[in-house]
């Protein structure tokens, strides 16, 4: 209890936040595209397009989807 009180009474004992820095969104989208490509299913590409339709990788996903439908 004393240790807790001391930690609350000043900067001593304060810890840096344990929240990791935010991920780069482009990296997360690229990883998601790679997972869709690994699955290789129409459903995986459709889901990627639904989530990231404005991303440049969506065009690649659309091309893969067309290739699958042949």
PDB file of N, CA, C and O in Angstrom, chain B, residues numbered from 101:
ATOM      1  N   UNK B 101       0.828  -1.182   0.000  1.00  0.00           N
ATOM      2  CA  UNK B 101       0.000   0.000   0.000  1.00  0.00           C
ATOM      3  C   UNK B 101       0.871   1.242   0.000  1.00  0.00           C
ATOM      4  O   UNK B 101       0.561   2.215  -0.688  1.00  0.00           O
ATOM      5  N   UNK B 102       1.960   1.225   0.765  1.00  0.00           N
ATOM      6  CA  UNK B 102       2.850   2.378   0.819  1.00  0.00           C
ATOM      7  C   UNK B 102       3.480   2.620  -0.546  1.00  0.00           C
ATOM      8  O   UNK B 102       3.600   3.766  -0.980  1.00  0.00           O
ATOM      9  N   UNK B 103       3.884   1.550  -1.225  1.00  0.00           N
ATOM     10  CA  UNK B 103       4.472   1.685  -2.549  1.00  0.00           C
ATOM     11  C   UNK B 103       3.503   2.307  -3.534  1.00  0.00           C
ATOM     12  O   UNK B 103       3.892   3.103  -4.389  1.00  0.00           O
ATOM     13  N   UNK B 104       2.269   1.947  -3.410  1.00  0.00           N
ATOM     14  CA  UNK B 104       1.259   2.508  -4.300  1.00  0.00           C
ATOM     15  C   UNK B 104       1.057   3.983  -4.009  1.00  0.00           C
ATOM     16  O   UNK B 104       0.936   4.786  -4.934  1.00  0.00           O
ATOM     17  N   UNK B 105       1.021   4.339  -2.768  1.00  0.00           N
ATOM     18  CA  UNK B 105       0.843   5.744  -2.392  1.00  0.00           C
ATOM     19  C   UNK B 105       2.016   6.568  -2.883  1.00  0.00           C
ATOM     20  O   UNK B 105       1.828   7.681  -3.372  1.00  0.00           O
ATOM     21  N   UNK B 106       3.220   6.040  -2.761  1.00  0.00           N
ATOM     22  CA  UNK B 106       4.392   6.766  -3.230  1.00  0.00           C
ATOM     23  C   UNK B 106       4.352   6.949  -4.738  1.00  0.00           C
ATOM     24  O   UNK B 106       4.737   8.005  -5.241  1.00  0.00           O
ATOM     25  N   UNK B 107       3.902   5.958  -5.455  1.00  0.00           N
ATOM     26  CA  UNK B 107       3.827   6.045  -6.908  1.00  0.00           C
ATOM     27  C   UNK B 107       2.798   7.071  -7.347  1.00  0.00           C
ATOM     28  O   UNK B 107       2.946   7.680  -8.407  1.00  0.00           O
ATOM     29  N   UNK B 108       1.777   7.267  -6.562  1.00  0.00           N
ATOM     30  CA  UNK B 108       0.733   8.219  -6.930  1.00  0.00           C
ATOM     31  C   UNK B 108       1.096   9.648  -6.552  1.00  0.00           C
ATOM     32  O   UNK B 108       0.427  10.582  -6.993  1.00  0.00           O
ATOM     33  N   UNK B 109       2.124   9.840  -5.759  1.00  0.00           N
ATOM     34  CA  UNK B 109       2.465  11.166  -5.268  1.00  0.00           C
ATOM     35  C   UNK B 109       3.510  11.888  -6.109  1.00  0.00           C
ATOM     36  O   UNK B 109       3.993  12.934  -5.675  1.00  0.00           O
ATOM     37  N   UNK B 110       3.866  11.423  -7.216  1.00  0.00           N
ATOM     38  CA  UNK B 110       4.853  12.105  -8.035  1.00  0.00           C
ATOM     39  C   UNK B 110       5.153  11.317  -9.277  1.00  0.00           C
ATOM     40  O   UNK B 110       4.525  10.296  -9.558  1.00  0.00           O
ATOM     41  N   UNK B 111       6.119  11.803 -10.013  1.00  0.00           N
ATOM     42  CA  UNK B 111       6.503  11.132 -11.246  1.00  0.00           C
ATOM     43  C   UNK B 111       7.301   9.865 -10.984  1.00  0.00           C
ATOM     44  O   UNK B 111       7.395   8.998 -11.853  1.00  0.00           O
ATOM     45  N   UNK B 112       7.873   9.752  -9.795  1.00  0.00           N
ATOM     46  CA  UNK B 112       8.635   8.557  -9.486  1.00  0.00           C
ATOM     47  C   UNK B 112       7.686   7.360  -9.467  1.00  0.00           C
ATOM     48  O   UNK B 112       6.581   7.422  -8.928  1.00  0.00           O
ATOM     49  N   UNK B 113       8.140   6.308 -10.053  1.00  0.00           N
ATOM     50  CA  UNK B 113       7.317   5.111 -10.059  1.00  0.00           C
ATOM     51  C   UNK B 113       6.351   5.049 -11.221  1.00  0.00           C
ATOM     52  O   UNK B 113       5.688   4.030 -11.410  1.00  0.00           O
ATOM     53  N   UNK B 114       6.252   6.105 -12.005  1.00  0.00           N
ATOM     54  CA  UNK B 114       5.369   6.066 -13.174  1.00  0.00           C
ATOM     55  C   UNK B 114       6.012   5.236 -14.261  1.00  0.00           C
ATOM     56  O   UNK B 114       7.225   5.278 -14.463  1.00  0.00           O
ATOM     57  N   UNK B 115       5.203   4.501 -14.939  1.00  0.00           N
ATOM     58  CA  UNK B 115       5.692   3.668 -16.024  1.00  0.00           C
ATOM     59  C   UNK B 115       5.226   4.254 -17.343  1.00  0.00           C
ATOM     60  O   UNK B 115       4.198   4.927 -17.418  1.00  0.00           O
ATOM     61  N   UNK B 116       5.976   3.993 -18.343  1.00  0.00           N
ATOM     62  CA  UNK B 116       5.571   4.404 -19.684  1.00  0.00           C
ATOM     63  C   UNK B 116       4.340   3.590 -20.068  1.00  0.00           C
ATOM     64  O   UNK B 116       4.201   2.441 -19.649  1.00  0.00           O
ATOM     65  N   UNK B 117       3.456   4.171 -20.854  1.00  0.00           N
ATOM     66  CA  UNK B 117       2.275   3.417 -21.290  1.00  0.00           C
ATOM     67  C   UNK B 117       2.707   2.151 -22.018  1.00  0.00           C
ATOM     68  O   UNK B 117       3.706   2.150 -22.738  1.00  0.00           O
ATOM     69  N   UNK B 118       1.965   1.095 -21.829  1.00  0.00           N
ATOM     70  CA  UNK B 118       2.316  -0.175 -22.450  1.00  0.00           C
ATOM     71  C   UNK B 118       1.587  -0.396 -23.774  1.00  0.00           C
ATOM     72  O   UNK B 118       1.545  -1.518 -24.278  1.00  0.00           O
ATOM     73  N   UNK B 119       1.030   0.637 -24.323  1.00  0.00           N
ATOM     74  CA  UNK B 119       0.319   0.526 -25.591  1.00  0.00           C
ATOM     75  C   UNK B 119       1.341   0.613 -26.721  1.00  0.00           C
ATOM     76  O   UNK B 119       2.108   1.573 -26.785  1.00  0.00           O
ATOM     77  N   UNK B 120       1.361  -0.367 -27.601  1.00  0.00           N
ATOM     78  CA  UNK B 120       2.325  -0.322 -28.705  1.00  0.00           C
ATOM     79  C   UNK B 120       1.947   0.768 -29.702  1.00  0.00           C
ATOM     80  O   UNK B 120       0.788   1.179 -29.765  1.00  0.00           O
ATOM     81  N   UNK B 121       2.908   1.231 -30.471  1.00  0.00           N
ATOM     82  CA  UNK B 121       2.589   2.249 -31.474  1.00  0.00           C
ATOM     83  C   UNK B 121       1.631   1.681 -32.520  1.00  0.00           C
ATOM     84  O   UNK B 121       1.585   0.472 -32.745  1.00  0.00           O
ATOM     85  N   UNK B 122       0.883   2.556 -33.143  1.00  0.00           N
ATOM     86  CA  UNK B 122      -0.082   2.132 -34.162  1.00  0.00           C
ATOM     87  C   UNK B 122       0.654   1.524 -35.348  1.00  0.00           C
ATOM     88  O   UNK B 122       1.753   1.952 -35.700  1.00  0.00           O
ATOM     89  N   UNK B 123       0.032   0.518 -35.958  1.00  0.00           N
ATOM     90  CA  UNK B 123       0.617  -0.107 -37.151  1.00  0.00           C
ATOM     91  C   UNK B 123       0.401   0.778 -38.363  1.00  0.00           C
ATOM     92  O   UNK B 123      -0.540   1.570 -38.416  1.00  0.00           O
ATOM     93  N   UNK B 124       1.262   0.636 -39.308  1.00  0.00           N
ATOM     94  CA  UNK B 124       1.108   1.333 -40.579  1.00  0.00           C
ATOM     95  C   UNK B 124      -0.076   0.689 -41.304  1.00  0.00           C
ATOM     96  O   UNK B 124      -0.046  -0.509 -41.586  1.00  0.00           O
ATOM     97  N   UNK B 125      -1.114   1.468 -41.608  1.00  0.00           N
ATOM     98  CA  UNK B 125      -2.299   0.884 -42.259  1.00  0.00           C
ATOM     99  C   UNK B 125      -1.981   0.222 -43.596  1.00  0.00           C
ATOM    100  O   UNK B 125      -2.595  -0.786 -43.947  1.00  0.00           O
ATOM    101  N   UNK B 126      -1.035   0.773 -44.342  1.00  0.00           N
ATOM    102  CA  UNK B 126      -0.694   0.187 -45.639  1.00  0.00           C
ATOM    103  C   UNK B 126      -0.111  -1.211 -45.465  1.00  0.00           C
ATOM    104  O   UNK B 126      -0.365  -2.095 -46.284  1.00  0.00           O
ATOM    105  N   UNK B 127       0.656  -1.413 -44.421  1.00  0.00           N
ATOM    106  CA  UNK B 127       1.238  -2.737 -44.157  1.00  0.00           C
ATOM    107  C   UNK B 127       0.136  -3.726 -43.797  1.00  0.00           C
ATOM    108  O   UNK B 127       0.148  -4.870 -44.252  1.00  0.00           O
ATOM    109  N   UNK B 128      -0.816  -3.282 -42.980  1.00  0.00           N
ATOM    110  CA  UNK B 128      -1.918  -4.160 -42.585  1.00  0.00           C
ATOM    111  C   UNK B 128      -2.751  -4.567 -43.802  1.00  0.00           C
ATOM    112  O   UNK B 128      -3.156  -5.724 -43.912  1.00  0.00           O
ATOM    113  N   UNK B 129      -3.009  -3.630 -44.714  1.00  0.00           N
ATOM    114  CA  UNK B 129      -3.789  -3.932 -45.919  1.00  0.00           C
ATOM    115  C   UNK B 129      -3.013  -4.892 -46.815  1.00  0.00           C
ATOM    116  O   UNK B 129      -3.585  -5.833 -47.366  1.00  0.00           O
ATOM    117  N   UNK B 130      -1.714  -4.655 -46.958  1.00  0.00           N
ATOM    118  CA  UNK B 130      -0.888  -5.540 -47.787  1.00  0.00           C
ATOM    119  C   UNK B 130      -0.872  -6.961 -47.218  1.00  0.00           C
ATOM    120  O   UNK B 130      -0.922  -7.934 -47.970  1.00  0.00           O
ATOM    121  N   UNK B 131      -0.802  -7.074 -45.907  1.00  0.00           N
ATOM    122  CA  UNK B 131      -0.840  -8.399 -45.282  1.00  0.00           C
ATOM    123  C   UNK B 131      -2.178  -9.082 -45.532  1.00  0.00           C
ATOM    124  O   UNK B 131      -2.238 -10.286 -45.779  1.00  0.00           O
ATOM    125  N   UNK B 132      -3.241  -8.302 -45.467  1.00  0.00           N
ATOM    126  CA  UNK B 132      -4.569  -8.866 -45.708  1.00  0.00           C
ATOM    127  C   UNK B 132      -4.706  -9.332 -47.160  1.00  0.00           C
ATOM    128  O   UNK B 132      -5.302 -10.374 -47.431  1.00  0.00           O
ATOM    129  N   UNK B 133      -4.148  -8.551 -48.092  1.00  0.00           N
ATOM    130  CA  UNK B 133      -4.172  -8.962 -49.496  1.00  0.00           C
ATOM    131  C   UNK B 133      -3.389 -10.258 -49.681  1.00  0.00           C
ATOM    132  O   UNK B 133      -3.826 -11.162 -50.393  1.00  0.00           O
ATOM    133  N   UNK B 134      -2.243 -10.338 -49.040  1.00  0.00           N
ATOM    134  CA  UNK B 134      -1.415 -11.548 -49.161  1.00  0.00           C
ATOM    135  C   UNK B 134      -2.164 -12.772 -48.622  1.00  0.00           C
ATOM    136  O   UNK B 134      -2.074 -13.859 -49.195  1.00  0.00           O
ATOM    137  N   UNK B 135      -2.890 -12.596 -47.537  1.00  0.00           N
ATOM    138  CA  UNK B 135      -3.684 -13.711 -46.999  1.00  0.00           C
ATOM    139  C   UNK B 135      -4.776 -14.134 -47.986  1.00  0.00           C
ATOM    140  O   UNK B 135      -5.025 -15.326 -48.170  1.00  0.00           O
ATOM    141  N   UNK B 136      -5.416 -13.162 -48.611  1.00  0.00           N
ATOM    142  CA  UNK B 136      -6.447 -13.483 -49.613  1.00  0.00           C
ATOM    143  C   UNK B 136      -5.814 -14.224 -50.779  1.00  0.00           C
ATOM    144  O   UNK B 136      -6.385 -15.183 -51.297  1.00  0.00           O
ATOM    145  N   UNK B 137      -4.632 -13.777 -51.191  1.00  0.00           N
ATOM    146  CA  UNK B 137      -3.934 -14.432 -52.296  1.00  0.00           C
ATOM    147  C   UNK B 137      -3.538 -15.865 -51.932  1.00  0.00           C
ATOM    148  O   UNK B 137      -3.622 -16.770 -52.763  1.00  0.00           O
ATOM    149  N   UNK B 138      -3.110 -16.062 -50.699  1.00  0.00           N
ATOM    150  CA  UNK B 138      -2.743 -17.405 -50.253  1.00  0.00           C
ATOM    151  C   UNK B 138      -3.953 -18.331 -50.229  1.00  0.00           C
ATOM    152  O   UNK B 138      -3.855 -19.505 -50.588  1.00  0.00           O
ATOM    153  N   UNK B 139      -5.101 -17.792 -49.800  1.00  0.00           N
ATOM    154  CA  UNK B 139      -6.315 -18.612 -49.805  1.00  0.00           C
ATOM    155  C   UNK B 139      -6.741 -18.923 -51.234  1.00  0.00           C
ATOM    156  O   UNK B 139      -7.159 -20.037 -51.548  1.00  0.00           O
ATOM    157  N   UNK B 140      -6.624 -17.904 -52.097  1.00  0.00           N
ATOM    158  CA  UNK B 140      -6.912 -18.107 -53.508  1.00  0.00           C
ATOM    159  C   UNK B 140      -8.361 -18.362 -53.842  1.00  0.00           C
ATOM    160  O   UNK B 140      -8.659 -18.922 -54.897  1.00  0.00           O
ATOM    161  N   UNK B 141      -9.278 -17.963 -52.965  1.00  0.00           N
ATOM    162  CA  UNK B 141     -10.701 -18.193 -53.229  1.00  0.00           C
ATOM    163  C   UNK B 141     -11.398 -16.893 -53.612  1.00  0.00           C
ATOM    164  O   UNK B 141     -10.962 -15.799 -53.254  1.00  0.00           O
ATOM    165  N   UNK B 142     -12.481 -17.047 -54.341  1.00  0.00           N
ATOM    166  CA  UNK B 142     -13.276 -15.879 -54.711  1.00  0.00           C
ATOM    167  C   UNK B 142     -13.770 -15.163 -53.457  1.00  0.00           C
ATOM    168  O   UNK B 142     -13.790 -13.933 -53.409  1.00  0.00           O
ATOM    169  N   UNK B 143     -14.162 -15.917 -52.462  1.00  0.00           N
ATOM    170  CA  UNK B 143     -14.673 -15.332 -51.224  1.00  0.00           C
ATOM    171  C   UNK B 143     -13.616 -14.465 -50.543  1.00  0.00           C
ATOM    172  O   UNK B 143     -13.927 -13.388 -50.034  1.00  0.00           O
ATOM    173  N   UNK B 144     -12.370 -14.933 -50.532  1.00  0.00           N
ATOM    174  CA  UNK B 144     -11.298 -14.178 -49.895  1.00  0.00           C
ATOM    175  C   UNK B 144     -11.062 -12.853 -50.621  1.00  0.00           C
ATOM    176  O   UNK B 144     -10.890 -11.817 -49.978  1.00  0.00           O
ATOM    177  N   UNK B 145     -11.052 -12.880 -51.958  1.00  0.00           N
ATOM    178  CA  UNK B 145     -10.849 -11.647 -52.720  1.00  0.00           C
ATOM    179  C   UNK B 145     -12.048 -10.717 -52.605  1.00  0.00           C
ATOM    180  O   UNK B 145     -11.879  -9.500 -52.524  1.00  0.00           O
ATOM    181  N   UNK B 146     -13.252 -11.269 -52.595  1.00  0.00           N
ATOM    182  CA  UNK B 146     -14.449 -10.441 -52.437  1.00  0.00           C
ATOM    183  C   UNK B 146     -14.445  -9.734 -51.083  1.00  0.00           C
ATOM    184  O   UNK B 146     -14.805  -8.560 -50.991  1.00  0.00           O
ATOM    185  N   UNK B 147     -14.043 -10.439 -50.045  1.00  0.00           N
ATOM    186  CA  UNK B 147     -13.968  -9.839 -48.720  1.00  0.00           C
ATOM    187  C   UNK B 147     -12.926  -8.729 -48.692  1.00  0.00           C
ATOM    188  O   UNK B 147     -13.166  -7.665 -48.121  1.00  0.00           O
ATOM    189  N   UNK B 148     -11.776  -8.969 -49.301  1.00  0.00           N
ATOM    190  CA  UNK B 148     -10.740  -7.941 -49.358  1.00  0.00           C
ATOM    191  C   UNK B 148     -11.266  -6.699 -50.066  1.00  0.00           C
ATOM    192  O   UNK B 148     -11.077  -5.582 -49.585  1.00  0.00           O
ATOM    193  N   UNK B 149     -11.920  -6.887 -51.198  1.00  0.00           N
ATOM    194  CA  UNK B 149     -12.465  -5.759 -51.969  1.00  0.00           C
ATOM    195  C   UNK B 149     -13.522  -5.022 -51.160  1.00  0.00           C
ATOM    196  O   UNK B 149     -13.580  -3.793 -51.187  1.00  0.00           O
ATOM    197  N   UNK B 150     -14.352  -5.759 -50.445  1.00  0.00           N
ATOM    198  CA  UNK B 150     -15.388  -5.118 -49.619  1.00  0.00           C
ATOM    199  C   UNK B 150     -14.760  -4.261 -48.521  1.00  0.00           C
ATOM    200  O   UNK B 150     -15.270  -3.188 -48.200  1.00  0.00           O
ATOM    201  N   UNK B 151     -13.675  -4.727 -47.958  1.00  0.00           N
ATOM    202  CA  UNK B 151     -13.021  -3.995 -46.868  1.00  0.00           C
ATOM    203  C   UNK B 151     -12.139  -2.856 -47.363  1.00  0.00           C
ATOM    204  O   UNK B 151     -12.026  -1.821 -46.705  1.00  0.00           O
ATOM    205  N   UNK B 152     -11.512  -3.046 -48.524  1.00  0.00           N
ATOM    206  CA  UNK B 152     -10.495  -2.098 -48.988  1.00  0.00           C
ATOM    207  C   UNK B 152     -10.700  -1.714 -50.453  1.00  0.00           C
ATOM    208  O   UNK B 152      -9.738  -1.647 -51.219  1.00  0.00           O
ATOM    209  N   UNK B 153     -11.915  -1.471 -50.833  1.00  0.00           N
ATOM    210  CA  UNK B 153     -12.253  -1.185 -52.222  1.00  0.00           C
ATOM    211  C   UNK B 153     -11.546  -0.004 -52.836  1.00  0.00           C
ATOM    212  O   UNK B 153     -11.393   0.047 -54.056  1.00  0.00           O
ATOM    213  N   UNK B 154     -11.104   0.958 -52.028  1.00  0.00           N
ATOM    214  CA  UNK B 154     -10.431   2.148 -52.547  1.00  0.00           C
ATOM    215  C   UNK B 154      -8.914   2.002 -52.574  1.00  0.00           C
ATOM    216  O   UNK B 154      -8.220   2.866 -53.110  1.00  0.00           O
ATOM    217  N   UNK B 155      -8.402   0.940 -52.014  1.00  0.00           N
ATOM    218  CA  UNK B 155      -6.961   0.737 -51.968  1.00  0.00           C
ATOM    219  C   UNK B 155      -6.458   0.274 -53.336  1.00  0.00           C
ATOM    220  O   UNK B 155      -7.166  -0.454 -54.032  1.00  0.00           O
ATOM    221  N   UNK B 156      -5.257   0.680 -53.732  1.00  0.00           N
ATOM    222  CA  UNK B 156      -4.710   0.219 -55.018  1.00  0.00           C
ATOM    223  C   UNK B 156      -4.635  -1.312 -55.132  1.00  0.00           C
ATOM    224  O   UNK B 156      -4.730  -1.847 -56.237  1.00  0.00           O
ATOM    225  N   UNK B 157      -4.470  -2.011 -54.023  1.00  0.00           N
ATOM    226  CA  UNK B 157      -4.424  -3.473 -54.080  1.00  0.00           C
ATOM    227  C   UNK B 157      -5.782  -4.070 -54.427  1.00  0.00           C
ATOM    228  O   UNK B 157      -5.860  -5.236 -54.814  1.00  0.00           O
ATOM    229  N   UNK B 158      -6.842  -3.296 -54.296  1.00  0.00           N
ATOM    230  CA  UNK B 158      -8.175  -3.792 -54.662  1.00  0.00           C
ATOM    231  C   UNK B 158      -8.235  -4.104 -56.150  1.00  0.00           C
ATOM    232  O   UNK B 158      -8.944  -5.022 -56.562  1.00  0.00           O
ATOM    233  N   UNK B 159      -7.496  -3.348 -56.961  1.00  0.00           N
ATOM    234  CA  UNK B 159      -7.459  -3.624 -58.403  1.00  0.00           C
ATOM    235  C   UNK B 159      -6.823  -4.985 -58.664  1.00  0.00           C
ATOM    236  O   UNK B 159      -7.288  -5.739 -59.519  1.00  0.00           O
ATOM    237  N   UNK B 160      -5.767  -5.295 -57.931  1.00  0.00           N
ATOM    238  CA  UNK B 160      -5.147  -6.608 -58.069  1.00  0.00           C
ATOM    239  C   UNK B 160      -6.114  -7.699 -57.619  1.00  0.00           C
ATOM    240  O   UNK B 160      -6.182  -8.766 -58.228  1.00  0.00           O
ATOM    241  N   UNK B 161      -6.848  -7.430 -56.565  1.00  0.00           N
ATOM    242  CA  UNK B 161      -7.824  -8.402 -56.077  1.00  0.00           C
ATOM    243  C   UNK B 161      -8.927  -8.614 -57.110  1.00  0.00           C
ATOM    244  O   UNK B 161      -9.383  -9.739 -57.312  1.00  0.00           O
ATOM    245  N   UNK B 162      -9.353  -7.539 -57.758  1.00  0.00           N
ATOM    246  CA  UNK B 162     -10.377  -7.666 -58.802  1.00  0.00           C
ATOM    247  C   UNK B 162      -9.846  -8.495 -59.982  1.00  0.00           C
ATOM    248  O   UNK B 162     -10.565  -9.317 -60.550  1.00  0.00           O
ATOM    249  N   UNK B 163      -8.587  -8.264 -60.335  1.00  0.00           N
ATOM    250  CA  UNK B 163      -7.979  -9.037 -61.419  1.00  0.00           C
ATOM    251  C   UNK B 163      -7.904 -10.518 -61.050  1.00  0.00           C
ATOM    252  O   UNK B 163      -8.175 -11.385 -61.881  1.00  0.00           O
ATOM    253  N   UNK B 164      -7.540 -10.801 -59.815  1.00  0.00           N
ATOM    254  CA  UNK B 164      -7.491 -12.198 -59.360  1.00  0.00           C
ATOM    255  C   UNK B 164      -8.883 -12.817 -59.379  1.00  0.00           C
ATOM    256  O   UNK B 164      -9.049 -13.983 -59.737  1.00  0.00           O
ATOM    257  N   UNK B 165      -9.869 -12.036 -58.996  1.00  0.00           N
ATOM    258  CA  UNK B 165     -11.246 -12.516 -58.988  1.00  0.00           C
ATOM    259  C   UNK B 165     -11.689 -12.854 -60.421  1.00  0.00           C
ATOM    260  O   UNK B 165     -12.339 -13.875 -60.645  1.00  0.00           O
ATOM    261  N   UNK B 166     -11.339 -12.003 -61.380  1.00  0.00           N
ATOM    262  CA  UNK B 166     -11.674 -12.268 -62.784  1.00  0.00           C
ATOM    263  C   UNK B 166     -10.973 -13.539 -63.263  1.00  0.00           C
ATOM    264  O   UNK B 166     -11.565 -14.360 -63.963  1.00  0.00           O
ATOM    265  N   UNK B 167      -9.712 -13.688 -62.880  1.00  0.00           N
ATOM    266  CA  UNK B 167      -8.949 -14.859 -63.278  1.00  0.00           C
ATOM    267  C   UNK B 167      -9.582 -16.134 -62.742  1.00  0.00           C
ATOM    268  O   UNK B 167      -9.611 -17.158 -63.424  1.00  0.00           O
ATOM    269  N   UNK B 168     -10.088 -16.066 -61.518  1.00  0.00           N
ATOM    270  CA  UNK B 168     -10.733 -17.236 -60.906  1.00  0.00           C
ATOM    271  C   UNK B 168     -12.044 -17.594 -61.592  1.00  0.00           C
ATOM    272  O   UNK B 168     -12.424 -18.764 -61.640  1.00  0.00           O
ATOM    273  N   UNK B 169     -12.731 -16.598 -62.119  1.00  0.00           N
ATOM    274  CA  UNK B 169     -14.060 -16.854 -62.697  1.00  0.00           C
ATOM    275  C   UNK B 169     -13.981 -17.399 -64.121  1.00  0.00           C
ATOM    276  O   UNK B 169     -15.009 -17.717 -64.718  1.00  0.00           O
ATOM    277  N   UNK B 170     -12.773 -17.511 -64.670  1.00  0.00           N
ATOM    278  CA  UNK B 170     -12.641 -18.045 -66.049  1.00  0.00           C
ATOM    279  C   UNK B 170     -12.809 -19.533 -66.074  1.00  0.00           C
ATOM    280  O   UNK B 170     -12.730 -20.145 -67.139  1.00  0.00           O
TER     281      UNK B 170
END
